[in-house]
Amino acid sequence: MLRDHAQDALRLAVGDLVVYASHGIGRVDSREHHGDSGEILVLVFESGLRVTLPLDRARNALRSLSGERELEEVRRTLGSDAPPAPEHWSRRHRNSQAKLVGGTVGGLAEIVRDGAHRERERVKGGTAPIRNQLYRAARKLLVAEVAAARGIEPDAAEAWIVDQIDGDPLSTRRVRRAPGAG
């Protein structure tokens, strides 16, 4: 059964999965006391990156992995129409950058939805797809979070995202569980 991770308090216990907006999903590797500077938290990411944060900063910078309620909102966002009025690229870039830095799963879903719709329009018009760095970063982070929250492989999470954007009503049932996922 899927747990509603977002309902869990952010405990920051060793072994917990957390989301750090600028790096994605990490695992709490250790909590250490450092005398006058207080307690620090060490996070390890799949890439091998290790990040050390003071506990106070960690409480403000990290969030729990999304739960089913948040993923349902992601599903609705991905399946909705992109904003009707085109924004100037610099305003759109600033807004997307703010959403990416904010690190909410809903913000990531908006960037992915809007970027996918823009790419689709460019391809229809015979223009090569854009190479939007913010869109690619948001998509990568969203895939990782959906995979971790649902206990599925990243390829299955990517397929689920594409199905939501394309409007596939059966897509919520077609997720492969990762080996060993409960």
N, C-alpha and C positions, 0 to 999 in steps of 0.2 A: 504494500500500500504506500502511496506517495505521502510524504510528510509535508506539512505546510511550513517550510523552513522560515518564511518571513515572520510567522507568529512566534518563533523561538526568540527569546531575548538574546541579544548579542553578548554571548558569554566570553568569547575570546579564550576558550580553553584549548590546550594543546590538542591538535588533531582536527579542530573545527575548520570548515571551509568558510571563507569570507570573500566578499567582493571589494576590491580596491579599484576605484574608478580608473586610475591611470595605468593599471597593470592587469586587471582582470581578476580571475579567481585564484586565490592562494590558500594554502593550508597553514594554520598556526603551527609553527615548528617548535617554538619554545617561548616561555615567559621568564625573564630574568630580572633580578633586583640589582640595580647599579648604584648603590649608596645614595649620595645626594641627588643624583639625577632621577631617582625613582625607578619604577618598573618599566621594562621595555619588552616589546613583543617582536618576535622574529617570524616573518612570513616567508614561505617558499612557494614559488610558482612553478608551473609545469616546465617552463623554459629553463629552469635552474636558477633563475634570479632569486636572490635573497634580499629582503627588505627589512630593515630594523626601524621600528617606530616607538617613540615614547607611548606609554599606555594611554595618556590623555589624548594625544594626537590620533592614536589608533581608534579610539572610541568615536572620534569625529569623522575620520577619513574612511572607515570601513562600514560595510553593511552586511547583513545576513544574505545568504543565497535566496533568490526568489522562491516563493511558494506557488501553489496552484492558483491562488487568487491573482497574483501578479502575472502569472503566465496566461491566464484567461484574458487579462487586460492586454497583454502583448498580442494575443491572437486577434482580439478585436481591432487593435491599432494596425497591425499588419494587413488585415483584410479590409480596412477602410480606405476610402479614396484619399489621394494626396491632396494637400491644400489647393483650392481652386485658383487662387491668384498667384501667378509666378512672382517670386521675390527676386530682387537684384542679387546676383551671385555673391557679392560681398556680405550682404545682410544675411543671406541663407548660410554662408560659411560661418559667420559669427554665431548665429543661432545654433547651428549644428555643433560647433566647437564648445559652446556653453553646455549643451546637452551631454556631450561626450565627457567633459570634465565633471559635470554633475553626477554622472555615474548611475543614474536610475535606469532600471531595465525598460521603463516606459519611454524614456528619452532615446535610448538605443533603438527601440522598435520604431520610433518616429523617423529617425535618421535612415534606418534601413528601408522602411516603407517608401519614404520620399526619394531616396537614391535609386531604388529599384524602379519606381515609376518614371523617373527622369531617364534612366538607362533605356527602359522599354520605349519611351517616346523617341529617343535619339536613334535607336535601331530601326524603328518604323520609318523614320524620316531618311534613312539611308546613311546616317552619320555614325561614325565609330563610337562605341561606348566610352563614356568619360572615365578617367582614372582618378576618382575622388578618394583621396587618402582618408578623410574622415568617415566616408561611407564604408570603406573597406575595414577600417579599424572598428567601427560600430558593429558591423556584421560579424566580424571575428569574435568580439566580446559577447555579442548576443548568442551566437552559436555555442560558445563555451558555457554560458550560463544556462541555456536551455538544456544542454547535454548533462551538465552537473546536477541541475535541479531535478531532472526527470530520470537520471541514471541511465542515459542512453548514449550511444556512440555519437561523436560529432557529426558524422555523415548523416545520421538519422535526424539530428537536430537541424542541420542545414536543409534537409528535405522538408521537414516540418515547416520551417520558415518560408521556404519557397511555396509550399502548398497554401499557406495562409495568405501570402501575397497574391497568388493566382486564384484564390477563392475555392479551394478544394474542400468540400464539406466533410469528406471522410478522413481528412488528414489527421485529426486529433486521435483517431484510433490506430493509425499506422505508425507506431513508433516501436523500434526494436530496442529491447533492453540490452544494456551493456552486460558483458559477462560478469556474473557475481552480483548484479544489481538486484535489490529486493523489491 
